[in-house]
Amino acid sequence: MSQDSTKDRQADEQDDQADEVVVLPVIPTPGKVFFPRISTPLNVIRKMGVRATKYAVQANQDVLLLNQKDKDEENPGPDGFYRVGTATSIADSYDPRDGSIRIAIEGYSRAIVLRCFETDDFLQAEVKIVHEELGQSNQAKSLMETAITAFEEYIKGNRQTPEEAMMVVQKEDEPGHLADSIASFTSMEAERLQGVLDEINPIKRLQIVVELLQEDLELFKLDDKINTQVRKSVERTHREFYLQEKMKAIQKELGRGDEQGDIDELREQIEAAGMTEEAQEKALKELDRLQQMPPMSAESGVIRTYIDWLIALPWDKQTESEIDLEGAEKILEDDHYGLEKPKERILEYLAVLQLVKKLKGPILCFVGPPGVGKTSLGQSIARATGRNFVRMSLGGVRDEAEIRGHRRTYIGSLPGRIIQGLRDAKSRNPLFLLDEIDKMSMDFRGDPASALLEVLDPEQNGTFRDHYLDVAFDLSEIMFITTANTREPIPPALEDRMEIIELPGYTEYEKQKIANLFLIPKQIEAHGLKEENLTFADDTIFDIIHRYTREAGVRNLEREITSICRKVAREVVKSGETHHKIDVGVEDLTEYLGPPKFA
């Protein structure tokens, strides 16, 4: 598009003239705005415009270029046009005989449409030709400089603007002409340019153009910022892709396998582990971090270990826990002699559990001297309820992290022993035996007994959060049982959460029965002997209990029987006879066990 001043009216004459009213044929310009003092070729295609153009050429008449409100409407009526257009003379025309017509136009003034009417299948408009007021450059000097500066910035951001535009604009010495010239060189939408054309006042028109330029400059800056970010992101992505592919090729040559295959396998394991939504989201997030890291980095090993722990936990795996009260009673009787009151209380506990189906009652705590069967009672309950058995010894534990785990910021950190036990149990509803709960202590690293308060509280342990995992795990399905030798060292807050079941020591008669029914058959089998190889008289067992052991339980009694079984096993091997029989009497105890320890 070029600038032309051949149709300039003399400024002095225009100042004195009143705005004239004329009738001009209308050439619709859908989606396009033409400004005064602009010379350009125009290809007229629509039938209404072709007829108007031919009429004007034949009558040697000027035309009105008028922008449509709806650029897609083929035959708009009088109301389908804006009210301000451009009065234009036709410098030349050419008819290619294809239904269109090509003309060279020279705009010379704004024209305000007073009324629009249709004649001979084209529109004509009665318009008022606007003669622009000149000589206002001094009043708008600062505004003109601002407009030229803004347009210079606009050219830098808009590659569609021709290079000669800046030279043409700088020659303008009137604010109205400058506004029209700048607007004609921009690629703004027709609606915005129509707003410039509509403004008759030159200074206000230039202000509108400056505002439009500043709006576009802000968009250019934002667009440049986004393009820069996208370019950097694409470059980084391409670089990472290239390096990852190269790393895969190197690893393949070194025979280290496909790292991506390991990532895909981990992703499948995470999705199949049945994790909670929180845990799965955390695992996938860490997996994405692992994928971006070099395999040999120290951090990748830490993340891999963390993901393996999450996968290994039994999030949705549990054993079928069905309680058969008669079967449970039989198991307790078969495994333990005596202990009538403790077994009765255990059966009551299991009966309630069978009815309510929920572990909301108090935690059982077996208190008694060493060797009375506290731990073995826990194992029997696990068998009776069909649960996996996990034993955790608390003797000497004095660090809270033993229960809750270490945070992952520490080197070599691991989950607490509760989570470790669940992984070993491979079910989310095992029987957890917390052994020697009275042997815990505390120091500057924390109080493990306080950490157990949450674990053993049915109202809180549904959202137990291990420091290492940092995701909630439901412990409410676990059956907790604790053991202690004495009640005094147990913290009151912890004791309040448990129901104490006292296991008193055995009488000598009960010990003799336990030895005959449990201990002697167990040790004979453990030492590879047969029942005919070794027999004990009742007096012998009583003498061992009375003169070689003095305890509430039967642990030392079993130890003495074990000593006798070892010596008998040696004699059987030396004799060379598998049916070699030895009867141990009271008089033989000195030979097998040495002199009596107690008078």
Phi, psi and omega in degrees: 000135184240160181262140181217141181239017184295333182261018178297129171279150179294128188299320183294322180291320183294328180295330183270341184278150171272155178299126183268153179248127180223166175249125183231143171296145185257123170257111179294137176236079185297123177071019182219135180241127177251141183251156176301155177067023178245130177250129184198152173284153181218128178258111182267123186246319185291144188302319181299318179289323179298314180296319179295320180295313180298321178299315182294320180296317181293323182270001182053051187238151174287167180232166177247118174273116187233126181282137178279148174288320176245106187290344182270352181282125186287315183233077182288150176275185181301329181277357183272011183237156172289165188267355178234128177228196182238122174285129190223141172262153180259113182279329182200159179213155179212130180254109182279002179064029177241018180093353178247178177211139182249133183224157171252123187246155176224104179287142182228345180195157170286152179221126180265124182284122176270317173204157184230135181215162184254132176218134176052044175066023170212166184263145169235155183226136171273117188232158174253118181284126183265119176266113188289140178285129182252176177079028181251014184296324180294323181291331186244026184300312181296319180295322180294321178295320177298318181296318180295319178297316180296321180292326177297318176294323180298318180299322180296327182268344184241106184286348181282344181283129181295154185294327184282356184300318183296321180294321180294316183295320184293343180278345182288136182240006177239138182301321181292316178296320178298317179298315180296318182296314179298314183298324182291335181271351181275167178248035181288165179293153183300324182296321180289319179292327177297327176296325176291316181295326183292333185280119182277321183292124185298316184291315178298323179296318179294324176298319178298317180298317179299316180298318179295319178297317180295322176299314180293325178297321176297319177295321178298317179298315179296318180296319178297319179297316180295317180298321179296315179297317180296317180298315178297318180296317180294318179297318179295318180297315179297319180296315179297318180298316180298314181294320179296318179295321179293321178296320178299317180296319179295315180297324178295319178294326179279355180074030182264007175083182183263111181296324180296326177298321177295319179298315180297321179295318177297321180297318179295321179293322178297316182291333181268355186282347180072031183291163170292164181300319180296315182293319180294319178298318179293318181297316180292324177296316179293326178295321177296321176296318180298322182295329182276350186264149173296140183299334185269000181285151181295324182295327180295325177294321179296315181293319180298319178297318179298314180296320179299322178295317179298319181291324186286342184286146181277076183295319182232017180259130176207154179276154177285105184265093178248128185261119173252106188299318179294319177295321179295319179297320179295319179297316180296320179291321181291326185271337186221135174260138182079212180051046185297313182294314176300319181293324178296318179293323178295318179295322176298317179299315181293326179295316178296319180298323179294327182281316186270341178063013181225143180269066182257357181280180180291159178281134178282136177232115179272119181243126179181167181294166181298142173086008182269357175103025181294311181293318181293332175296319177299318178297321180293321178296320178299317177296319183292329182261358179073027180256152172290149186251130176230127178248132178231114181276127181259004180298123179082358180288127182222012181240128179301329182295340175297331180267312187265349181087167178264149176290152186290352178289342181273143177290133179074019181291152181217162173294165177290174186288340175294310180294321177298320179295322178295320177297318180292326181288334180061024173207154183269002180229051179281177168263120184256113179262113177266098188274146177056050183291343178276355182264004178288152176223182181220153175210202184294344181275359177123177182245106180297332179297324177292324178294329179289341181301317179290321183297321186267000180265113182299338180279345185244332190284004176289341179231047179295132184239106177287140182299325182286311182288321181059028171225153183286138175231137185275114177259005188290342179274353182278138173265112180265134173227135181242159177227153178204155176273324179221157183275333191301316184287348183288127178302142183303319181296325179284321179295329179296335181273000186236154173256119185280128173241113182282133174246097183288167179291163180275149171282167180298324178296318179293322178297319180297318178296317180296321179296313182291322186274329189237306192290310183295312177301323181296315184284328176300315179292320182295333182260010175076018180267170174245164184298328181283346179286333187213130174225149178240136171281154180300323179296327180295315180297316179299321181293321177298316181297318188279320190255344183243346178221144171219097185206162178282328181261206183231019183291315178292327176298317178295324179296320179291320178297322178299317179300316179296318181297325179296315181293322178294320179300321179295318180295321180296318180294319180293325181288334181077006181247123181290339180260016179301128186245137179229126174257118181268115177254178181300323182289343181270351186296325179297323180292320185273323187245355182085187180296152181300143181275336181229142182283000000 
